[in-house]
């Protein structure tokens, strides 16, 4: 199970309720159907609409937008559809279907909304960028006061996602927030790009027309959210920009590890509003290769339809396969126990062969073998996350498991608790703190290693404790044998089982 997902981004449809754009919509759907065929097996396939679904929020236009969304959903191409409001969706609030009605009618977030996709580890953050005065709103510009309100909301959301307000804000996640991949979507153009229509058509610079008022503040907010990719519409032009910011946590300067990178991708009007070139984007996130599962990349395909001329064609035809490949710059590999917990959570029940496969996945790690290179803090982390996943496995398997299997699973759980207790004692962790760690389903390995030293506490006979740990692991192997598996726990790790040092 990898973390792949696909986002098809369309934008600025500008539907007006007259039906004049329905033929263009059919062309768009046909192109999406053709391009999405390659991703039929990807579990999370998301259609994202980045604003201006309608040209004016009149009842006929809103009804037409709902009908178009229903048509897109009925294609079966997408497992989810999300959208944010654009300035055209909420203008003319004096009409019956004004600003607030448009949000309700089209189910658009008024402030911010976080959508979590468990299997992909994707946190899609939707931000409304329309909170501005009516004068500036009609011109497509977010004023400073409104923008700071949005940034404040982003910062508050960041705090909640990081869990610093308590575990209730993290309850829906299956892994630590630092391991999520965050994609941020909004309507307005957040930062300047090289391609601009202001000078081309109006003879004035772009900057006063379309951008958010405080791009540096936006970058700061996006960085605090650990955002990797920003998706937006609004300007009816294509654009892709890479912004790199020094990472204060980087161990040294120089090289890619010193930078935190954010990509900003623009989507043109997907219906070619006003005679503009139409376009849409397909963003695939997945492993770079089958051989190296821990390295993930974005692959972006941009499609264009010049001036309503024929069908959509690849915009970047000069590149191999017409694709842009972007490195993420973060290690997003999952601990096997967290990966197992996510798979368990997505299953209503487990069959015995599934259980055996998950058991092998969770226990075939260095911490369960005679590996001298790991510290006690590494061991503690591995035993904690494995114990949490094991509880879930027992609960899912309980209905169909035989009594001997239930007993064996319970004995393994008890031995895991003993291994946790021994590791915590070696690090000098008091019982109350250990209880907190046991209750934390989203324990973070890096935080654990920073909080406690790699070396055991003083006045401990290390060699004897190592032998005690190996004895517990051999007992663990005896219990696993009752399930029909001999993993050689407590001995040398088999070469084929070697993996990331977790």
N, C-alpha and C positions, 0 to 999 in steps of 0.2 A: 504494500500500500504506500504510494508516494503522495506528495502534497500538490498534485497538479490541479489547476483550475483554468477556466477560460472566461474572459470578459469580452463580450462584443459591445463596443461603445458606439451608440448613435446619438445624434444631438440636433437641436434647433430644427425641429420638424415644421414648426409654424403652421400647424393645421388651422383652418379658418371655418370649418363647418360647411363649406360649399361643395365638398367632394372633388374639387379640382386637382388635389394632390394625391388622390387615391391610386391613380395609375402609377405615380412615382413611388408610392409606398409599396405597391405590388412588385415593382422592379427591385426595390430595396430588400424586400422579404425574399425574393428569388435569389439575390446575391448572398444574403445571409445564409440561406439554406445550402447553397453551393459551398460556401467557405466553412460552414460549421460541420459539414459532413465528416471531415477528418477528425473531429473531436467527439464523436458520438459516444465513445467509451469513457470520456472524462466525467467523473461524478458531478462536479460543480461547473455548470455552464450558465453564466450570468449575463443577462442583457441589461446594460446600464444606459439610461437616457439622461444626458447631462443638460437638461433644461430647455426652455422655450418649446414645449410640446405644442402650444397653441400660439397663434399670432396675437389674438385678443381673447381674454377669458369670457367669451360669450357662451351662453348655454349650447348653441349648436357646435361651436368649436370644441368645447369640453366633451360633449357627447361623442364627437368624432374621434377625439383623442382616446377616450375609453374604448371605443370600437377598434381602433388601431392596436391598442395594447392587447385587447382580447384576441385579435387576429394573430399577433406575435406569439401570444401564449399558446394558442391552439396549434401552432406549427409543431410543437413538441421539441423544438430545437434547444430550449432553455429550461433549466431546472428552477430558475428564479428570475424575476424582473424587478429592478430597482430604478428609481428616478429621483432627480432633484429639480426644484423649480428654477425657471429662468425669469428674467425681468419681464418678458412678454406674458408669462403665465399669470402675473399678479398685477399688471398695470390696469388703469381705469377702475379703481375700486368703487366708484360710484354706481357701476352697473350691478345687476343682481348677482352675477357670479364674479365678484371681485376678488380681492387678494385672498381673504380667508376662505372663501368658497372654493377657490381654485385648489388650495392646499387640501381641503377636505374631499373635494370632488375627485381629485387625481391621487389622493393618498400620498402626498408629498411631505417630507419632514419640514417643520417650521423653523427649527433651530439646527439640531444635529441628531444623527441616528447612527448607531453602530450595528452592523449586521455581521454575525460571526458564522463562518462556515467551518464546521468542526474538522472534517476530514482533511481539508486543504490547509487548515491553520490560517485562513484568511480572515482578517478583520477589515471589512469594507466600511469606511467612515464617510457618511453622507453629510455635507454641510450646506446649509442654506445661506446664500450670499446676497439675499435681496433686502436685507434690513437697512434701508436707506430712505432718505426723504423722497417724496414723489417726483420732485424736479430732477434730481440726479438719477433716480430709478429709471425714468423714461429715457434718459440718455445712456443707460447701460453702465453707469459708474457708481461704485459703492463709496459713499463718503467715509471720512476718517472715523467719525463717531460710530457709524454702523459697523465698520470693519473691526474696530476695536472690540465691539460687542461680540462679533463672531469669534475673534481670537480668544476673548475671555471664555466663551463657551468651549472652544477647542481645548484650552488649557484645563478647564474643569473636567472635560471629558478625559483628557490625558491622565489627570490625577485618579479618576475613577478606574480607568483601565489598568493603571499601574497597581491598583489595589491599596494605595496608601490611606484610603478612607475606611479600610476594613475589608474583610473577605467577602462581604455581600456583593461588592462591585465586581468580583471576579468569579462569581458562582457559576456563570454559564460557560466559562472556558475550561478546556481539558488540558491545558498546558500553561506554563508561565507566560505572562504578557510579553516578556522580552523575546520569546520565541515565535510570536505571531508575525505574520507578514501584513503590514498595513498599507492599504490603498485608499487614498483620499479623493473624493469626487465632489465637485462643485460646478456651478455654471460659469461664473465670471472668470475671465482670464486673470490668473493670479500674478503673473510675472511677465516682463517683456520677453518677446521672442524676435528672431531675426525677420520672420515673415510678417508684414503688416500691411493693412489696407488703407491706413490713414493718409500716408503720403501718396499712395498710388491713385486713390480716387478723390480724396478731399484736399490734397495739397497741404496738409498740416501734419505735424508729428503724431504718432499713435499714442504716446504716453498720456496725454491729458484725456483721452477718450474712453479707454476701455479697461484700464487696469485697476486692481485693488489699490487702496490708498497707501498701504504700508507693506511693501513686499518683503522688507527685512524682518518685520514682525511676523509675517506669514511664514517665512522660512524657519524662524525660531519656534513658532507653534508647531509646524510640521515636524521639525526635528524632535521636539519634546514628545510627539506622538510616535516617534520612530517610523515615520512614513517613508516608504521607498518609492512610491509612484503616485503622482497627482494627475487626475483626469478631469478635463474641463471642455467646455464648448464656447459659445457666445460670439466669437469673432468671425465664424464661418471660414476659417482658414486652417490649413494643416500646420502642425509645428511639433517639434520634439526637442527638448532642451535638457541637458544634464547640468545640475547644480551640485557642486561638491563643497562641503563645509568641514573645517577641521573638527575632528572628534576629540573632545577633551579627555576621553578615556583611552585613547590610543597610547600604546606603550612607548612609541618613539615617532619622531617626524620622518617624513619621506616614505614613499611607497603607497600603495592603495590602502593599506590598513590605517593610514593616518586620516583618511577622508571618510565622511559620511555622505553618501550620494543620494540625491533625490532626482528622479526623472519627472519631467512635466510634459504631458502629451495632450495636444489639442485635437479636437474633432471638428471638422467643418459641418455645415448644415447637411444633414443626410438626405434632405429632399431638394437641395439646390435652391434654397430660398433666394428670391430676387435675381435669379440668373447666375448665382455663384456656382462654382464647381461643387458638386455633391461629394460626400465621402463618409466613410465609417472606418473604425479600427477593430481589429481582433487581437487581443492580448492573451497569449498563452504563457502560463507559468508552470515550469516543471523541471525535472532533472536534466542536466546538460547532456548526460549520456547514460546508458544502461550500466556501464562499468563503474561509474563514479556517482553513486546515488546522493552523496552529500552536497554536491555542487548544483545549485539551482540557477536558472536564468529566465529572464523574460524574452519571449520571441514575439515581436510586434509586426503584424501585417496591416498596412494602410491601403485602403482602396479608394479610388477616385472615379467620378463620372463627370467629365468636363462638359459643362453647360448643357446638361440634359441630352448628351449625345451618346446614344447606345447604352451599353451596360457598364458595370463597375469593373475597373481594371486595377492591377497592382500599381501603387504609386511609386514604389521603390524597385522598379524592374531592373535597375542597374545592379542591384545586390543579388547574391545567390538566392534563388527561389523567391526573390522579392521580399525577403524577411530581414528585419533588424533584430540582432541578438544583443541583449544587454545583461551584463553580469550584475548580480544582486549585491555582492560585496559583503554578505553575511553568511555565517554557517547556520543553515536552517535544518540540519539533520536532527532528527528526533531520537531521544532515548528510547530504546526498544520497549521499556515498560510503559512509557507515555503513548507510544504508537499502539501498543496492545490495548491500553485503556480506551483509546479512541475507537478502535475496532470493536471492543466489547460494548461500549456505550451505544454503538450504532446497530447492535444486534438484540433482538427481543429475547432470544435464547441461544444457547450454544450446543452444538453437537460434540461428541467426544473427540472426534478427529480434529475439530477446531481447537478444542481445549489443549490437546497435546501439542499442536503446532504453536499455540501461544505460550505454553509453558516452556517449550524449547527456546522460543524467541527471547523470553524474559530472563531465563537462567543461563543462557550461553553467552556470558559476559565475563570479563576478567575478574570482577569482584567475587565471583562464585568459584574461582579456581585458585590454584597456588601461584599467584602472580605477585612478584615482589616489587613491581614498579609503581604500584598505587599506594596512596596514603589512606589513612583512616577516614578522612573527610570524604574522599571519593567513595569508599566503601559505604559510609553512612548514607550518602545520597542515593546510591544504587539500591540499597536495601529498603530505604524509605519509599521510593517511587514504585519499586516492585511490590512492596507490601500493599500500597494503595490499589494497584492494578489487580493484585491477587484477590482482594476483598470483592472487587467488582466481578471477577471471573467466577468466584464461588457463588455469588448471588445469581448470575445468569445461568449457571450450570446446575443449580440446585434442583430444579424441577425434573430434569431428566437423568441426573446422575445416580449411579448405584450407591448403596450405603458404603461399600469399601472405598469408592472414589471420593465420596464426601468426607470420610474420615481421613483419607490421605491428604486431601486439600487442606483440611483444618490443621493437621499436624505440620504441614509445610508453613502455613501462616504463623503458627506458634514459633517455629524455628526462625522464621524471618524476624519476628519480634525480638527473639534472643540475640540475633546478629545485630539488630539495630541498637539494642541496649548495650552490647559489648563495645560497639564502635563509639557510641556516645560517651561511655565511661572512659574510653581511651583518650577522648578529646576534652574531658573534664566538663561535660555538659550536665547541668543539674537536672533532676527529674521534672521540675516544672517547665523548663525550657524544652526538654525532650517531648513533653506532652503537647506543647505548641507545635513542634515540628511534626509530630504524628498526626495532628489535626489539620495540617496545612496540605491540602491536596495539590497545591501548585508550588511546591518547594522548588526553589531555583538553585541549580548546582553552583553557579558562579557566586551567588550570595552566600551559600553555605561555605564555600572555600575561602571567601574573604572574611567571614565571621570567625571561623575557627582555623587554627594553624594546621598545616599538613602533618606536623610531627605530633606524636602522642604526648600527653602531659607528663611531667616529671614524676619520678619515683614509681614508675611502672616497669615491670619486668616484661619487656617487649617480646622476647623470643617465646616466652610461655604463653602470652596472649595470642601470638600468631598461631601457635599449635592449637590453642583452644578454638580459634576461628576455623581452622581447617577441620577440626573434629566436628564442629557444628555443621560445616558444609558437607562432610561425608554422611552425617546423619540425615541431612537434607536430601542427599542423593538416594539414600535408602528409602525415604518416603516417596520420592519421585518414581523409584522403581516399581512401587505398588501401582502406579498409573500405567506402567508398561514402558517407561523411559529410563535409560541409563546414560546420564549426561557426564559422568565422570567428575561430578562436583567435588571440590576439595583437592583435586589432583591437577596435573598439568593440563592447560587448556588445549583442546584439539586445534590443529592449524586451521581447519576449515571453519572454525567458529570464531576466529579472531575478527575483531571489528573495532569501532571507535572506543577509546578508553573511557568508558563511563562507569 
